[in-house]
């Protein structure tokens, strides 16, 4: 069995969290240390995901080159014949129920 690193940090829990920890300790028969260690193991990945900034890209697909954007959007399409007022008139005025 490997030797664990001993951490000595004062843990300040508010009254509600302390009650929840005590309830788990009494329900499981485990020690407070075992409950807290398991909480860290299970909760640390969630905390890391919540606190880490998202990556700059959310996909592995390369962005479309500027030349392609210019070629695609320089062509006239069927929507160019309509004004913004026409589009506004076609939009739903209420949400479906």
Secondary structure, DSSP 4 states (H G I P E B T S, - for coil): -PPPPP--------HHHHHHHHHHHHHH---HHHHHHHHHHHHHHHHHHHHSPPPS-S-SSPPPPHHHHHHHHHS--GGGGS-HHHHHHHS-SS---
